[in-house]
Amino acid sequence: MSHVTPIFTDLVRVETRLYNAVSARLRAEQGLGLGQFELLEIIDRVPGCRVLDIAGELAITVGAVSKAVDRLVAEGWCLRVAHPQDRRSSVLRLTSEGGKRLAVSRPIVESVLISLTAAVPPDDLTRIASTLTTLRATLEEGSHGRPG
């Protein structure tokens, strides 16, 4: 086994446990999961956000994003608005309720992550962040891991 395989395994397990812990807290306090939070955050951050933008950022299929957005629309947290230049496409916008939900959820996410990473020295977290940023950029530049 290569020396990279155990690193990959640890990375995946850490991500899964962090994701599940944050998602559980969000569900308990706000009635939404981390996946929904991520979608709301992207819609809020990306001007003229479309389903395709979310799919590209999360490296998941357009179909999966479209279904997830449908659920946000059903909750009243997001709207699909006709794209001004392309009738075949919609622009996503948060509703006031979606914006409120996102605003209240951001500090919860931050708080849980701070708590769960408190045992890691700040300099180590900085190095991990730098390493992950480099790895992510390399993977995204080569279009690795995108759904086929």
Steps between C-alpha positions, in 0.01 A plus 500: 500500500635844412555766764222708340222245555483539881506880459209476257311272740553742791399797286175333395417385856572845646286667234214257557503541878526881483222514239271274703561689825434841344197369313350346816538827692347702215207257477441520874517879517379618157323211331740482207797281422850602402431417134211747497715756679771461237251558219361810670852629557598454135179663374567795729867532402487446122344787302245370249537151645369215285466127568804448274711729723416294808566172317841628394596618846386185680607258224162328496253446217265768373211261567596463866531876541170561322319261734664660805403847377143377447496407870629848596225655287240275668627617842461861389872574536583559133340608173570412139480817291518510120853579381492844334714392200420129471139380525615139534678579826391625842678719747474397863422751771452464872164599642498716811437181702794328328722800574395498866556125526848540350591794725401310815672181382841648416607556863376152593720342231797711608446420869481123445809500279698709750397265779583183307841626385602658833750221574701584187758777549419811290828476304414142405153604383661773289734244339212257441295780340787596272560140398133436430473822299792390282361148456152630418635748244704226334200267480265772375752623242519151354123449527562191714209353692222665302199283429505350153 
